[in-house]
Amino acid sequence: MVNSFIAPDALVSHVSRAHARVLELLDGFDDRLKNADSALPGWTRGHVLRHLADNAHAFARQARSALSGELVVLYDGGQSGRDLSIERGAALPSARLRDELELAQRDLEDVWRGLMPTDWSLPVRFRHATVLDTALARWREAEIHAVDLALGYRPRDWPLDFALHALEFLAPRAPAGTRLVLRATDHAFTETLGTGSVVEVTGAVRDLAAWMAGRDPDAELRSIPGPLPEPGPWPPDPAD
């Protein structure tokens, strides 16, 4: 899992701000906007919103189950249950989707705020990790999918702390057979990942994070030698 530590209270505040930002993006949201394409291939904005709500419910369930000493799958019904809920939910009216997302996000934050300090280290099935790791995962979900909504929020708007966290979490996406050197031009960030032929990629730290997350950077990245390589797959959940 991620090596750097963020105090639970600070992490909950980060996620709460990301939650509020998603809702702000939905001001004036209607069915026309809901049914338009998101930045994710094959998904409308409605798919993204339903996924965000389901994901909030899933992490609330992980925390509640951890408190009772249980390990449960992330989504009720597993991957097929997740996919079916997203497909059905994307067809709901825009106002209902927004309301359900707001309620799900509030419930998740309420669960977290009721935790004792020792509860954050309780094990969960998700990534064979801890409740704290689920909060980091929710931060990634909220920030990255806010960009995917294609409603004006861009990687350049990500908090610096988030971009640095994303780069750390996504380190396993370094292309196979490549010794990838990531070098930020606007921050004291340099990281070397993997083994093989050296490729150096330079640019703003948020653009580096966007590229590693499979999203379009706001400014061009420089790759030496040759074109940008293709990142590897998203780090899988080993509990699946």
N, C-alpha and C positions, 0 to 999 in steps of 0.2 A: 504494500500500500504506500500512500504518500508519506514521505519521511519528515517533512516540515510539520510543525505543530501550530495550530491556531486554537486559542482558548475557546471553549464552547460558547461563552457569552458573546464574544466577538464574532464567531462564525454565525450564530443565530442572527445577529444584527446584519451581517453581510447578506444572508439569505432573505431576511425580511425586506431589506431594501430592494433586492432583486425581484422579490414577489410584487412589491408595490410598483416597481417600474413596469413589469409586464401588464399590470392592470391599467396603468397610465397609458400605455400604448393602445389600449382598447377603447379609449375615449372616442365616441362617435362610431364605434364598431357596429356594422350591420351585416345582414345575410350576404350581401354582395361581396363585401370584404372577406367574410368568413369562407365563402366558396371559392375565392381566388387562390391561385397557386402560392404556396409558401416557397422558401428557398430550398426546401428538401424535395428532391425528385419524387413525384407520385403522391405527395401530401399537400392538401389544402391547408389554409390557416386553421380551419376547423379541426383537422387531424392533430396539428401541433397543440392546440388548446386542450383537446381531450386528453392527449398524452400527458401534458403538464399536470392536469387535474388527477389523472390516474396515478401518476408517479408520486404526487404528494400523498395521496391515500396510501400508496404502497409503503412509503417510508414511515408514515405514521404507524402503520401496522407492524413494520419491523421494530419500531421502538416499543410499542405496547407489548408485542410478543417477547421481546428481550426482557422486559420488566417481569414477566411471568415465567421466565426461564425457558421459553420455547424458541425454536428455530423454524421459521416458515419461509416458503418461497416468496420472492418479491411481489409477483402479481398473482392474484387469485386466478387459478386456472392455467398458470404458467404462461409460456410464450403465446400459445394459441388464444388463451383468455385475454391476454393483453391486446393482441392484434384485433380480436373481435370487438372489444370494447372501443378501441380507437375508431374502427370503421363505423360502428353504430353511432358513436358519440359525435363524429364529424358531421352527421346529418341533422343534429339538433339545432334549434334556433339559436342565433348568435347570442341573444340576451341570456338564455339558459346556460349556454356554454360558459359565458363570462361569470355568471353567478355561481355555477358549480366550481369553477376554478378558484374564485375568491374564497368560498367556503372550505374547499380542500386545503388551500394554503393556510388559512387561519387555523384550521384544526391541527395541521402539522406543527405550526409555530406554538400552539397551545400545549401540545404534547411535549415538545422540547423544553418549554419554559417550566414545565412541571417536573423535570428530571432533577435528581440530586447529582452533585458533582461526580460521584462514583458510578452513576448510571451510564455515563457517556462511554465507559470502557466495556460495557456489557457486550457479549458477542451477538452477532446477527448472522443469518445465513448469507445475505448479500455480500459477495466477495470474501466470504469467510472472515469478515472484518468486525467492526464495532459500530455502535450507534453513532459515534463521532464521524466515522467514515461515511455513513449515510447522509449526514449533513453536508459534508464536502461534496458528495455526489449530487445532492439536490442543488447546491450552489452551481455546479456545472450545468445541470439540466436547465435551471432558470436563466442563467446568463447566455448560454449558447442558443437555446431555443428562442430567446427574445430576439436574437439576430435572425433566426430562421423565419420568424413571423414576417419579416420584410416590411416592417411598418416604420422604418426610419432609424431604428437602433442598430448600430454597427459595431464591429470589433474595436474601433477606435474609442468607443464609449465605455468599454469594459474598465472596471477599476483595475489599477495596476496590480494590486494583490491577487486579483482573480487571474489575470493573464499569467503571472508567475506561477500560481498554483496549477493552472491548466498545462503549462509547459512541463511542469514536474510530473503530473499525472500521465501526460501523453508521451513521456519519454520512450515507452515501449513501441511507439509507432515509428521510430527511426527506421528508414528503409533497410531491408535485409541486405547484408553484404556491403553496407556503407558505414564508414566512420563519419558520422554527421556532426559537424561543428556549427552550432547555432550561436550567432553573435549579434546582440542588439546594438543598434546605433543610437538609441536614446536612453539607455539605461545600462548600469554595470552588470549586465547579464551575459555570460558566456557558458555554454555547456557543450560537452563532447559526449556523443552517444554512439554505441554500437562499435563494430569492427569491420574493417574492409577498406575499400577505396575511399579516400577522403573527399568529402563534399562540404564546402562551407556555404552556409546560407546566412545572409545578413539582412537586417531591416529593423523597423520599430518592433519593440517587444510584443505589442498587441498584435501586430501583423504576423509575427512568428507564431504566436499562439493560435491565431486564426488558421494559418496554414496547417499546423499540426493537428488542429481540430477538424480539418477537412472543409473549412469555410473560406470564402474569398477574402483575402487581405484588402485593406483599404488603399494601401500603397504597394508598389512593386517591390518584391524581394529580389535580392541579388544572389545568384547561385554560381559558385566557381568549383569545378569547371562545368560547363554545359547547363542545360535547363534544370529547373527544379525537379528533383526526384518525386516519386509518388509515395506519400507516407504509407506505412503498413496498416493493418486492420486496427480497429478500436480495441483497446485492452479488454479482453473478454471477462465476464464474471465467472470465475472458476467454480462457483457454487452451482452453476447451471448444469 
